[in-house]
Structures are given as structure tokens and as C-alpha cells.
Amino acid sequence: MTTHTMTTPQPKRINDAQVQQIPKRINDAQVQQIRQLYADGQSQSQIAKSFGMRQTNVSKIVRGDTHKNAPGPINKVGRASGERHGLTKLSTEEVAQMRTMRTELGTSYNDLSRVFNLSPTQCRLICMGVARVNG
């Protein structure tokens, strides 16, 4: 006759990489600090590294999707647009000029594209307010 002994299962060991994946609760002071760092121009990736979290979590914090009642500036703007966008080709004044040329002078999209060095389609989208909504 054999006897069976019960063994207590040992807890799994986790390594340093797995520890970083465990979600950490952050307090309102940390949320405020994250939002302020982002408002001051630090990238979300840099902030995430310094707080040991993922960039997507920092994004949710600075947009106010999480920790809605915590203090600190909330970035409701989203992506950079208009002149704030690093790849913009037109200033806000040029966008206004393009729209004026189209509405008041009836300038064709092809002519606008030659003047502003853009495609006719991009000129149409800007004039219609689909692109560069706020100028």
C-alpha cells in the first residue's frame, strides 16, 4: 500500500521584468506630477519610464481618461495640430489666406495647390474645414 503525501504548492517566482508589469496604484500627488511633467513638455515615454509604467497609461492620465478627480492640468487637445504639429507646411495665416482665396475669389483647388505647394486634395480638405479645422 502506497501513501500519498500532500505537498503545499510553492508560490511562483517572478523576475524583475515581470515585477514591472504588475500594475501599480498611483496616488493623486503622482497623477498631478505626471500631468505637470507632460504640460511642461516632457514626453509620455520619458514619464512612463520614470514612474515604471506604460506610455499608454500615462496618456490616459494626462488626457483625464483615468484619475478624473485628481489635480493637475488635463490635456484635452489630443494630438498636435495646426502650427503646433511638427510637420505642418502652412501657417495659420496661410490657411486663412487659402480659404479666403477659395471663398471670395473662387480660386480653383489646382491653382491653390500650385500657390501653396500642396496637393489639390489637401487644399480641398483645408478649405472644407476637414483638415486644419482650427486654422
C-alpha positions in Angstrom: 0.0 0.0 0.0 1.4 3.4 -1.0 0.8 6.5 0.9 0.3 9.8 -0.8 1.5 12.9 0.8 0.0 16.3 0.0 2.5 19.0 -0.8 1.8 22.6 -0.5 2.2 24.4 -3.8 5.1 26.8 -3.9 4.4 30.3 -5.0 5.7 31.1 -8.4 8.9 33.2 -8.5 8.8 36.3 -10.6 11.7 38.1 -12.2 12.4 41.8 -12.4 10.8 42.2 -15.8 7.6 40.7 -14.5 7.6 42.9 -11.5 7.4 46.0 -13.8 4.3 44.5 -15.5 2.4 44.4 -12.2 0.1 47.4 -12.2 0.8 49.9 -9.5 -1.7 52.1 -7.9 -0.6 55.7 -8.0 -1.9 58.4 -5.7 -3.3 61.9 -6.6 0.1 63.6 -6.0 1.8 61.3 -8.5 -1.0 61.9 -11.0 -0.6 65.7 -10.5 3.2 65.3 -11.0 2.7 63.2 -14.2 0.3 65.8 -15.7 2.6 68.7 -14.8 5.6 67.0 -16.3 3.7 66.4 -19.5 2.4 70.1 -19.5 6.0 71.2 -19.1 7.0 69.4 -22.3 8.3 66.0 -21.1 7.3 63.1 -23.4 4.9 60.5 -22.3 7.5 57.8 -22.8 10.0 59.6 -20.6 7.4 60.0 -17.9 6.4 56.3 -18.1 9.9 55.2 -17.6 10.5 57.3 -14.6 7.2 56.1 -13.0 7.7 52.4 -14.0 4.5 52.3 -16.1 3.5 52.0 -19.7 3.2 55.0 -22.0 -0.5 54.2 -22.7 -1.2 54.6 -19.0 0.5 58.0 -18.9 -1.6 59.0 -22.0 -4.8 58.1 -20.2 -3.7 60.1 -17.1 -2.8 63.3 -19.0 -6.0 63.2 -21.1 -8.1 62.7 -18.0 -9.5 59.3 -19.0 -8.3 57.9 -15.7 -8.0 59.7 -12.3 -10.6 62.2 -13.4 -10.8 63.9 -10.0 -7.1 64.1 -9.4 -5.5 67.6 -9.6 -3.2 68.7 -12.4 -3.6 70.1 -15.9 -5.5 67.8 -18.2 -4.6 67.8 -21.9 -7.9 67.7 -23.8 -6.3 68.9 -27.1 -5.0 65.5 -28.1 -2.6 65.4 -31.0 -0.7 68.5 -32.0 -2.4 70.2 -34.9 -2.0 73.3 -37.0 1.2 75.2 -36.4 1.9 73.1 -33.3 2.3 70.0 -35.5 6.0 69.4 -36.4 5.3 68.5 -40.0 2.9 71.4 -40.8 3.5 73.1 -44.1 1.3 76.2 -43.7 1.0 78.8 -41.0 -2.4 79.8 -39.6 -2.3 82.9 -41.7 -1.6 81.0 -44.9 -4.6 78.7 -44.1 -6.8 81.8 -43.7 -5.4 83.2 -46.9 -6.2 79.9 -48.8 -9.7 79.8 -47.5 -10.3 83.5 -48.5 -8.9 82.9 -52.0 -11.3 80.0 -52.4 -14.4 81.5 -51.0 -14.1 85.1 -52.1 -12.1 84.8 -55.3 -13.2 81.3 -56.4 -9.6 80.1 -56.9 -9.6 76.5 -58.0 -8.0 73.8 -55.9 -5.5 73.2 -58.6 -4.4 76.8 -58.6 -4.3 76.8 -54.7 -2.1 73.7 -54.8 0.4 75.5 -57.0 0.4 78.6 -54.8 0.8 76.7 -51.5 2.8 73.7 -52.8 0.2 71.2 -51.6 -1.9 68.6 -53.5 -5.3 69.8 -54.8 -6.9 67.2 -52.5 -5.2 68.7 -49.4 -6.2 72.2 -50.4 -9.8 71.0 -50.8 -9.8 69.4 -47.3 -8.3 72.5 -45.7 -10.9 74.8 -47.5 -13.8 72.5 -46.4 -12.5 72.5 -42.8 -11.8 68.8 -42.7 -8.1 69.4 -42.3 -6.7 72.3 -40.2 -10.1 72.7 -38.6 -8.8 75.4 -36.2 -6.6 77.1 -38.7 
